[in-house]
Amino acid sequence: MNALEQRFGDPWDEQNPVGYRAIMAADELQTTPAAGERLLSEYGLGAEFVPTELGGRLDRLDRLVTVLRAVCRRDLALTLANASPFIAAVNVWTAGRTDQRHRVAELLLAGERVAALYHELAHGNDLMSADFVARPAADGRLLLTGRKEVIANVQRAAALIVFARTSDAPGQRSHSQLLLDKASTALDPAAYLPRFRTSGLRGVPLSGIDVRDFPVGADAVVGRVGAGLETVLRSFQLTRLVFAGSAIGALDAGLRTALRFARERRLYGRTALDLPMVRATLRDAFVDLLISDCLSTAATRAVHLLPSQVSAYSWATKLLVPKLLMDAMNRLSRILGAHFYIREGRYAIFGKHLRDLPPVVFGHASRAVCQLALLAELPRLARRAWASTVEPPAALFRQDAGLPPLDFTALSVSASGDALLAGLTTSGPPAVRPLLDRFVAESAALRADCLALGPRDVSMAASPAAFALTTRYATLLAASAALNMWRHSTDPFLHDPAWLEAALRRLGNGIGLDLPGPTGSTHERITTELIDRYDTRRGLDLAAAPIAG
Ligand SMILES: Cc1cc2nc3c(=O)[nH]c(=O)nc-3n(C[C@H](O)[C@H](O)[C@H](O)COP(=O)(O)OP(=O)(O)OC[C@H]3O[C@@H](n4cnc5c(N)ncnc54)[C@H](O)[C@@H]3O)c2cc1C
């Protein structure tokens, strides 16, 4: 069991100060459990966000996902309240000066928070329209004017990373990022906006700032003046992957809760788990969780192994994984019926996870933004990359394989190759070959459709049909990831074709593929694995590692 999971202890223990009962009680008070905050501080969560060369523990991105997945399994609010500094810090690791990198590392290692101020309610995802401005003053300093809203931890953070307009000229070089260290540039308390109240994640302190001509030194700029958006495009590749992959922990918890309920609930003289529809809902959610982890794991490991290809994988992961998680949670809620809606009792935690999950879907780049960004990449990938048959390295899928160091400078703003799609071949177990034939044909059809796209099709004027290409692409990447996980796994369940067949069917049905053959012969194998993992307290993801409950 990993160290964090061990510290968290049994979530079902009503006396556990970081158990589900305490988490629900804190949520009612619109806060996070104090014991959870203390636990993460003592564990030194901040060190997980700091590269090893700066004294932290960040050497592998998939390891960070594992750590945060344990926090998400417990409480998404606790996760955002404590992990959002990673969003700010990655920009400094990617583009900051040495002194800025050391200062942010020092703060995080000391358990301080750094807030990420990118969005403005007036402009949403349209970062290029952000009008929080940093204008040069006569004395060489910068004067900040504007509002940033719905920002996690802004008041209690020791430093802020602010995305600000530094030029009135149109185009992608009009914004920069600034590091505001409150030790030298504390904001007036009146500059903070009142707390925003939200439907979910109610424990996260969300506020904002409103400043007029607030002076900061010109040396606050992170990286080159005007490179703010380019830095975002590089560094958010990592944060999208980390948060989508970590959120799989919420479905793990939801599925576990629904299974617990189905076993305990007696209806018509038997348990709800004996009802075929209930079993099917649980099984489908388990398969969707595995699919999510296949794509997430391959894309996250690609940051080390294929960094110049990650841009497309990161958009695709953010597009597909949160939707799979949210849809699965919505279906599972029907198993709990009234019990998911009631904010008290043994199963109330399910409703909290369900309320907390939507920002994982729409926040930090909405679905439409992911689709539009991906759409812009597809014609080039179709022309240059998809004809290649160079298969992805086995280490992309083997979680026990070592990884090259994390190199923030190796990320590129658009993908220059696509080994993961090349890994989608017909060489799978005999039971799924007819399905793989359809997927490979779909891959060729997607290429033809992408080659036919004109400039208008990939612009803001893109049609719903063009948007649909991105869902097809992300689905094919997930299919390749699942196939290759099966191929390279030595785990008896994961190397059994049962889950792979179910995964390919669910993925194919999701994009309307006409799949051959009967379905359902291997279902019990999957349900048995789900129940066995629950009984033996193992995670429901690919690692199936021991957990506290
Ligand atoms: C709990 C929570 C915590 C947050 N924490 C932070 C934080 O710490 N720091 C921070 O900077 N922000 C934070 N935010 C803000 C948030 O991430 C952004 O406001 C949000 O991602 C973008 O704004 P929006 O949802 O209003 O969407 P909008 O961009 O206004 O989107 C509106 C609609 O238009 C669609 N759309 C947008 N762009 C396109 C496009 N190009 N093509 C087609 N359709 C499009 C969207 O999909 C959506 O349907 C937080 C928000 C929440 C809820």
The ligand as an SDF file (V2000), in Angstrom:
LIG
                    3D

 53 58  0  0  0  0  0  0  0  0999 V2000
  -14.1330   24.7070   -8.8850 C   0  0  0  0  0  0  0  0  0  0  0  0
  -13.4210   25.6200   -9.8190 C   0  0  0  0  0  0  0  0  0  0  0  0
  -12.0850   25.9540   -9.5850 C   0  0  0  0  0  0  0  0  0  0  0  0
  -11.4060   26.8300  -10.4380 C   0  0  0  0  0  0  0  0  0  0  0  0
  -10.1100   27.1520  -10.1590 N   0  0  0  0  0  0  0  0  0  0  0  0
   -9.4570   28.0010  -10.9800 C   0  0  0  0  0  0  0  0  0  0  0  0
   -8.1110   28.3980  -10.6850 C   0  0  0  0  0  0  0  0  0  0  0  0
   -7.5350   28.0290   -9.6620 O   0  0  0  0  0  0  0  0  0  0  0  0
   -7.4950   29.2190  -11.5600 N   0  0  0  0  0  0  0  0  0  0  0  0
   -8.1130   29.6910  -12.6830 C   0  0  0  0  0  0  0  0  0  0  0  0
   -7.4790   30.4230  -13.4350 O   0  0  0  0  0  0  0  0  0  0  0  0
   -9.3800   29.3500  -12.9740 N   0  0  0  0  0  0  0  0  0  0  0  0
  -10.0720   28.5290  -12.1500 C   0  0  0  0  0  0  0  0  0  0  0  0
  -11.3780   28.2070  -12.4280 N   0  0  0  0  0  0  0  0  0  0  0  0
  -12.0130   28.8170  -13.5710 C   0  0  0  0  0  0  0  0  0  0  0  0
  -12.3250   27.8470  -14.6900 C   0  0  0  0  0  0  0  0  0  0  0  0
  -11.3530   26.8820  -14.9090 O   0  0  0  0  0  0  0  0  0  0  0  0
  -12.6230   28.5710  -15.9770 C   0  0  0  0  0  0  0  0  0  0  0  0
  -13.4730   29.6390  -15.7230 O   0  0  0  0  0  0  0  0  0  0  0  0
  -13.2600   27.6840  -16.9670 C   0  0  0  0  0  0  0  0  0  0  0  0
  -12.4910   26.6130  -17.2950 O   0  0  0  0  0  0  0  0  0  0  0  0
  -13.5350   28.3880  -18.2750 C   0  0  0  0  0  0  0  0  0  0  0  0
  -14.5840   29.1520  -18.1930 O   0  0  0  0  0  0  0  0  0  0  0  0
  -16.1170   28.7290  -18.4050 P   0  0  0  0  0  0  0  0  0  0  0  0
  -16.3600   27.4120  -17.8030 O   0  0  0  0  0  0  0  0  0  0  0  0
  -16.8750   29.8940  -17.9470 O   0  0  0  0  0  0  0  0  0  0  0  0
  -16.3060   28.4350  -19.9440 O   0  0  0  0  0  0  0  0  0  0  0  0
  -16.4850   29.3440  -21.2650 P   0  0  0  0  0  0  0  0  0  0  0  0
  -15.1600   29.4310  -21.9400 O   0  0  0  0  0  0  0  0  0  0  0  0
  -17.2130   30.6180  -21.0030 O   0  0  0  0  0  0  0  0  0  0  0  0
  -17.3900   28.3840  -22.1050 O   0  0  0  0  0  0  0  0  0  0  0  0
  -18.8030   28.5560  -22.3240 C   0  0  0  0  0  0  0  0  0  0  0  0
  -19.2330   27.5430  -23.3610 C   0  0  0  0  0  0  0  0  0  0  0  0
  -18.5860   27.8050  -24.5910 O   0  0  0  0  0  0  0  0  0  0  0  0
  -17.8840   26.6570  -25.0220 C   0  0  0  0  0  0  0  0  0  0  0  0
  -16.6210   27.0450  -25.6400 N   0  0  0  0  0  0  0  0  0  0  0  0
  -15.6050   27.7140  -25.0630 C   0  0  0  0  0  0  0  0  0  0  0  0
  -14.5830   27.8550  -25.9290 N   0  0  0  0  0  0  0  0  0  0  0  0
  -14.9950   27.2780  -27.0750 C   0  0  0  0  0  0  0  0  0  0  0  0
  -14.3950   27.0770  -28.3420 C   0  0  0  0  0  0  0  0  0  0  0  0
  -13.1470   27.5240  -28.5940 N   0  0  0  0  0  0  0  0  0  0  0  0
  -15.0880   26.4180  -29.2920 N   0  0  0  0  0  0  0  0  0  0  0  0
  -16.3180   25.9590  -29.0350 C   0  0  0  0  0  0  0  0  0  0  0  0
  -16.9460   26.1100  -27.8610 N   0  0  0  0  0  0  0  0  0  0  0  0
  -16.2870   26.7570  -26.8860 C   0  0  0  0  0  0  0  0  0  0  0  0
  -17.6110   25.8620  -23.7620 C   0  0  0  0  0  0  0  0  0  0  0  0
  -17.4440   24.4850  -24.0060 O   0  0  0  0  0  0  0  0  0  0  0  0
  -18.8590   26.1030  -22.9800 C   0  0  0  0  0  0  0  0  0  0  0  0
  -19.8690   25.2340  -23.4150 O   0  0  0  0  0  0  0  0  0  0  0  0
  -12.0760   27.3640  -11.5690 C   0  0  0  0  0  0  0  0  0  0  0  0
  -13.4260   27.0440  -11.7940 C   0  0  0  0  0  0  0  0  0  0  0  0
  -14.0930   26.1910  -10.9280 C   0  0  0  0  0  0  0  0  0  0  0  0
  -15.5440   25.8870  -11.1730 C   0  0  0  0  0  0  0  0  0  0  0  0
  1  2  1  0
  2  3  1  0
  2 52  2  0
  3  4  2  0
  4  5  1  0
  4 50  1  0
  5  6  2  0
  6  7  1  0
  6 13  1  0
  7  8  2  0
  7  9  1  0
  9 10  1  0
 10 11  2  0
 10 12  1  0
 12 13  2  0
 13 14  1  0
 14 15  1  0
 14 50  1  0
 15 16  1  0
 16 17  1  0
 16 18  1  0
 18 19  1  0
 18 20  1  0
 20 21  1  0
 20 22  1  0
 22 23  1  0
 23 24  1  0
 24 25  2  0
 24 26  1  0
 24 27  1  0
 27 28  1  0
 28 29  2  0
 28 30  1  0
 28 31  1  0
 31 32  1  0
 32 33  1  0
 33 34  1  0
 33 48  1  0
 34 35  1  0
 35 36  1  0
 35 46  1  0
 36 37  1  0
 36 45  1  0
 37 38  2  0
 38 39  1  0
 39 40  1  0
 39 45  2  0
 40 41  1  0
 40 42  2  0
 42 43  1  0
 43 44  2  0
 44 45  1  0
 46 47  1  0
 46 48  1  0
 48 49  1  0
 50 51  2  0
 51 52  1  0
 52 53  1  0
M  END
$$$$
